[in-house]
Amino acid sequence: MSEEKIRQKPPAPIRPSTDTRQSIPEVFELIIRCDSEQHQRTLYHRLTAEGLRCRLSIL
């Protein structure tokens, strides 16, 4: 390696963006494992009736 390359200043470290418009909002979720489709349906209706936002998922 040449002396010139050794003396060169190393590149500045990459810093994370401070632009808050690109930040991901916090989301808090609760996942409940149901015993059956009927159990899922019952909980979904009960929780949405209480004003909670729910989404159904089958895996």
Secondary structure, DSSP 8 states (H G I E B T S, - for coil): --HHHHHS-----------GGG------------SSHHHHHHHHHHHHHTT--------
